[in-house]
Amino acid sequence: MNYKKLDKNDIEAILSIVKDKERVYYGENINEDYSHDELSAVKVMPEIVIQVLSAEEVSEIMKYAYENSIPVTPRGAGTGLVGSAVPLYGGILLDLTKMNKILEVDKENLTLTVEPGVLLMDIGKYVEKFNLFYPPDPGEKTATIGGNISTNAGGMRAVKYGVTRDYVRGLEVVLPTGELIELGGKIVKNSSGYPLKDLMVGSEGTLGIVTKAVLKLLPLPKKVMSLLVPFPNLDMAISTVPEIIKSKSIPTAIEFMQREVIVAAEKFLGKRFPDNSSDAYLLLKFDGSSIEDIEKDYEDVAKLCLHKGALDVYISNIKQREEAIWSARGVFLEAIKADTSEMDEVDVVVPRNKVADFIKYIHDLEEKHNIRLRSFGHAGDGNLHVYILKDSLDEEAWKEKLEAVMEDMYEKQRELRGQVSGEHGIGIAKKPYLEQAFRPCDT
């Protein structure tokens, strides 16, 4: 499609809609941060940035852009990893971070109504005051809820509680034409036609722009406890996960990690992890209404892990140890970034019983391509995070090796009947691999 470049008339028209010129940036006044996301793999400057304050503003801007063939890119906090918030065709960038009001907590219907720019970490803190709980728990807590909805973000608690789509009751959305529509609401059940709300979740802004969301809440678990379980190697750790899932003691989270990532996190934080002597670890979290509710669950899982070859089981029954474990887990991405010159990522998802196969394959790829790969992820739902590190490679060698490693990993994902992304989305970076994923598989 041929998009129109903005001219003076377009800028004047936009200023007449927004009125407050301090929220409109164009030309040299645009901050370079708007040209990229967290990974900075793709950089394109928008022609104009508008910090919107209301659904009505979004609606009017979209209507004008639609009628004049001007591309629009919605953006939240810019914490994405696949280029979804990058204005690939220039045009208008809509910054939704100032639409950051918590509009209502409904304690009877257990819902929270928010604007799209509210940060995930602020939602958690706010609802906790009412002894309520918003379960989706992506690693990046400074992401906006609009971004989480757009990518159907998952996170560590998905094993027990599910993903973002499971907690979106209703949406207010501006369509590309500028039309403002409402989908769903506070209702629990709905068999009234097509599930358009669910289609919007995960659409990455391609179908519409979320301007308000009604989120489902749960009662706040009173007690939380974690187990850190070291194994002699990753194969033994990963092979234990299906056994845990099949047990009746399903944890809130089941994470896997290797020593190299833990050491990087220790270096990044400047503090020690409770244990870094083993090659591989499982990190398990349990929650419930009381210690008695979760005690039997974690004891049964601890025995199972030891039976499967775990070297030990560390129980985080004191606040300091719990914070040390999860603070390290929370900075894995930043720690890996700090340990190399540049990196790219893959967040494939495979059936849970194929996680070990994929991890073994990653180790083979390191040797095959002579490049460092770092991995961690959500073993309980098969979502793996693999990071390809540039280190001292020159630009030509980096692009060549990156493409080769990506091709190999996505081919393996298809072979294992997985999918391209478990939670980070498609964006620009994964579009060609998504197309491949829907082709007939040779095996």
N, C-alpha and C positions, 0 to 999 in steps of 0.2 A: 504494500500500500504506500502511496506517496503522501507523506505528511507535509503540512504547511509549516514554514518557518515563521516564527513570530515577527511581527513588524510593530511599528509605533502605534498603529490603530488597535492591535491586539492588546498591547500593554495598557493603553488608555481604557479599553473595555474592561479588562481585569481589575484595574484600579477603581473603576466605577462600581464593580461588584463588591470588592473587599473594603473600599473606602479608607481603611487604616493603612497608609502607605508604609508604616513601620513593619508591617508583616509581609511585605512584598519585596523580593530581592531579584535583581536582574543585572546582567552584564558583569562587571568586575566586583559587584557587591555580593556575589554568591560565594558562600564558604565552600572550599574545596571538599569538605567532608560529604557534601551532598552528591559527589560524583562517584561514590563507591560505598560498599557495605563493609562488614567486619573484616573480611579476608582481603579486600582491595585488589582482587584478581582482575576485575574489569573496571575501568574508569571512564565515565562519560559525564560531562557537565550538562546540567539542564539549562534551558534558556531563561527560565524564570522559576522562582521558588515562592510558594504561597503558604504561609502558616495559617491554616484555616481554624476557625473557632466554632463553626456550627454546621449542621447538616444542610441548612439552607444555603450557606456559602458554597459548600461542596457541590450541591445540586446546580446552582447557577453557573459555576465554573465549568462543570461537566457538560451542561447544556451548550454553553458557548463553544467549548472545545469540540464537541460532537458536530455542531453545525459548521465549524470552520476547519475540520480535519486536523486538529492539533493534538499530538499525542500527550497523554497524561500518565504519570507514574505516581501512585500513592506510596507514602513512606511513613514508617513509624520511627523507632529508635535507630534503625539502620544496623541492627545486630545480626542480620541474616548472613548466610555463608554461600549463597548461590546466585547472587546478583539480582534478586527479585526487585529490590528497591533502587536499582541503578537505572537512570533515565536513558535507556539505550538509544532512543531516537530524539534525544533532546527534549524540546517542548516544555510542558508544565510539570513541575514536581510539586505534589501536594504533601506538605508536612503536617501530619495529624497529631503531633505530640502535644500541642496546646489544647486539644480536645481531651482533657485529662480529668474530668470530673467523675467522682463516684456519685451517682444520682439517687440511688435508693438501695437499702437493704431491707428485704421483706422476710422477717423472721417466721411468719406463718407459712408462706409458700417456699421458704428456703431458697430465695433467689437474690442475686445482686445485679443491679442495673448500672452499667458503666458506659462512659465514652471510650473510643478506641485507643486514646493516648495514655490511658492509665497503665502504669507499670505493673508487671506481674508481682514483684515483691511488695508493692503497696497494697495490692488486693489481699495477699496473704496476711499482712499485718492488720489491715482494717477489719476483715471478717473475724479474725481471732478474738477481737474485743467482744464479740457477740457469741463466743464459743462455737463459731462456725468455721468451715474448712473448705477451701477451693483446691481440689486434689491435683489437677495437672501441674507438673513440676519440671518444666524444661530447665536445662542447666543454666541458661542465661536469664537471670532474674531481672535484669534491666531492660528486657524486651517489653514492648507494649502488648496489651491484650489483643489489639487489632492485628498485630503481626502474628501472634499465636493462633488466632482464629484463621487467618489467611493461609497459614501453613499446616493447620491441624496439628500443632505441636504436641509432642508426647511427653517424654521425660522419664524420670526414674520411677515414679509411682504408677506407671501404666500397667504393670503386671497385675496389680490388685484393683486399681480404680479406673483404668481406661485412659483415653486421650481427650484432647480438647473438644472434639465433636460430641463426645458423650456428656459434656457439661454446658453446651450452648442450647438454651431453651428458646431464645428469640433473637432476631436481628433486625435492625433498621439499616437499610442498604440504599445507596445511590447508584442507579444503573448508569451505563455509559451515556444514555440519552439525557441524563439529568433527572429522570423520574425517581422519586423517593418512595420506597416500598417498605412494608413491615412483613416479616416472616416469622411464624411461630409466636411465642409469647411466654406467659408464665404457666401455661398448661403443661401437664405431665405427659399426656397421650394425645396423639393426633393422627388420624387416618383420613384426613381431608385433602385428597389429591396428592400431587407430586411433592416429595420432600425437598422443596427448594432451599430451605434453610440449611439442610445437610450438604447440599450441592455447593452452597456458598463457602462453607467451611472447607478450607484446603484449596480454594481456587486462586489464591495468591493475587487477588485484585484483578483478575482477568474477566470476571463476570460482574463485578460491582465493587463499591467501596463501603466497608462497614463504618457506620457512623454512631451506632449504639448497639449494645449487646446485653441480653438478659442471661445471666449465668446461673447454673444450678450449684447449690451449696450442700454440704453435708455437716452433720454434727462433728465438732472437733474431737479427734481422738485424744484421750487424756494422757496416755503414756506412749512413749516411743523408745525403742531399744534396737541397737544394731549389733551385728556379728561381723567381725573381720576374720576371714578364714584363709590362711595361707596354704598353698598346695606346692608340691615339688615342681610341677610344670603346668602350663596352661591347658594342655589336653585333659589332664585329670580334673582340673577345675571346671572346665566347660562341660565335660561329660557328666558331671554331678548335677547340672542344672535341670535336665529333664526329670531326674529323680525327685528333685525338690518340688517341681511343678506338679508331679503326679501325687505327691503326698497331700495330706489334708491341711498341712500347715503352710499355706502359701504366704510368703512375705509380701510386704508392700513394694519392695524394690529388690532386684537381684542384679548387681553390677559386677562386671569383670574388669580386671586391670592387671598390667604387668609391671614388673619392678622398674623398668626404664621410665615409665610414666610417673610412678611414685617418686623416684629420685628427682625427676624434673620438677615435680610439684614442691618437693622439699626445698630445692634450690630457689624456686620462684618465691615461696613464702618465707624462707629463712627459718623454718621450724621443722622439727622431726615428725615423721609419720610414726604411729605406734609400733610398726614393724616394717622393715624394708629388706629383710634377709632372704625372702623366698622369691622364686621366679614368677609366681602368679597368685592372684587373690580373688576370692569372691567377697563382695560386700553386700550384706543382707540387712534389710530394715524391716522391723515389725511394729505395728501400732495396734492400739486397742483401748478399751475403756478403763482397764486396770492392769497392774503388773500380772495379776493372776490370769487375766485373759490372754496375755501374750507369752507368759512364762513357759507353758507347755509347748506352744508352737516353736519357740526358738530352741528349746531343749531337744525336741524331736529332730529338728533340722540339724542342730549341732552334732547329734549322734550319727545322723545319716552322712554328714560330711566326713566325719572321722572314719566311718566305715568305708567310705569311698577313697580314702587315702589322704585326707587333710592332715597337715602337720600339727595343727593346733586350732583352737577356736578362741578368739579374743572377744569378750563381751563388753560392750561400751555401756557399762552400768554407772559410769560417772560422767558428769557433764563435760569435763575437760577432754576426755577421750573421744566422746561423741563429736564434739566440735572439731577436734584435730583430724578425725577421719573425714568428715563431710566437708570441712573447709578445703582439705587437699583435693577431694573429688571435685569440688566446685571450680577449681582453677586449672584442671587438666589441660583444657584448650589453651588458656593463656600461657601455661608453663611450656607447652610444646611450641607455641609461637615464639617464645623467648629463647628457645634452644636452637633456632635455625634462622636462616636469612629470609626465607619465604616458604609458604606451604599451601597445599590445596587439600581438599577433603572429599571423602566418600562416606555416605551414611546409609549404606544398603541395609535392607531388611530381608532376612531369610527365615525359613521355618526353624523353630527352636532346636529341632534335632539336627540341624545342619550348621549350627554356629561353629562347632568344632572343626568341621570340614573347611569352612571359609577361613577361619583363623590359621589353620595349617597352611592353606594356600597362600595367605599373606606372607608367611615366613619364606615360602618358596620364591615368591616374587621379589623379596629383598635380595636374594642371591642372584636370581635371574637378571634383574635390572641393575644390580649394584647401587641401590639407593635405600636410604633409611625410611622405614615405615613405622608409625606408632599407632597403636589401636587401644581402644577401651570401649565400653558401651553397655547396653542394656541386655544382658544375657537372658533375662526373663522373658523378653518379647522379641528376641532375635534381631534387634536393631544395633548394628555395629558402626562405630565411628573409626575410620581409618584415615590417617593423615600422612600425606606424601611430603617429605622434607627436601627442600632444594639444597641446603647447606652451601657448599662452595662451587656448585655447578654454574657454568656460564649460561646465559639466556638461551642460546640455541640448544645446548645439551639438555637443559631443564625442560623446555617445551617438548622436546623429542621423547624424553623419558617419561614425563608426566602423561602424555598422550598414550604411550605404550602401556603404562601401569594401569591407567583408567580403563583402557580397552580390555585388558586382561581381567580386571576385577569385575567389570560389568558383564563380561562374558560368563564368568564363574557364577555371578548372581543369577543369571538367566538359567544356567545349567542346574542350579539348586532350587529353581522355581521360586526365587525371591522377587523383590522389586527394587527399583532404583533408589528410592528415598523412604526412610522410615519416619522422619520428622522434620528435616531441614527444608524440604520442598524441592522444586525443579528449577525455577528461575531461568537464568541464562545458561548457567554452567552445565545443567544436566538435561537440557532439552533434546540433544541428539541421542542420548542414552535412553530417554523415555520412549522415543520413536522405535528404537531397537527392541525395547522390552515388549512391545505389542506385536512384533513379528513372530511367525511360527518358529519354535525352537527346534534345532536339529536333533536334539537328543531325546 
